[in-house]
Amino acid sequence: MSFTARWFLGFGIFLIFCGVAGYLSNPAGAKTALISGGTFGGLSALWGVLMLKGFAWAKLAAWVSTLLLVAAFTWRSVVGWMAYAAGEPKLFAASLITLMLAASLVSLAVLARRAA
């Protein structure tokens, strides 16, 4: 079983859990956390399953979706930490998004290392 495939399966599950946690922390204002965590988590897990089944193009799809996640999480974490610094109660959201950014960066490293 490919390490990269297993990693992306776990990464997808992690993103889904983070989306649920973000939603549960603020059900009125964090519906997008559930949608984005579920969507990209599902896609990342799917890439892992497809890699396990031998679909080479799934690695390219994993690269593209993870790069999009890094861009989105970088932007959202900066916005979240700025809001927290301004006194808004955004510590949990900013921390969660930063954790998701870190996991996405590690996922890119996994892809890069396995491509070399």
PyMOL commands that set and color helices and strands:
alter all, ss='L'
color gray80, all
select helices_A, chain A and resi 3-25+31-52+57-85+91-115
alter helices_A, ss='H'
color red, helices_A
deselect
rebuild
show_as cartoon
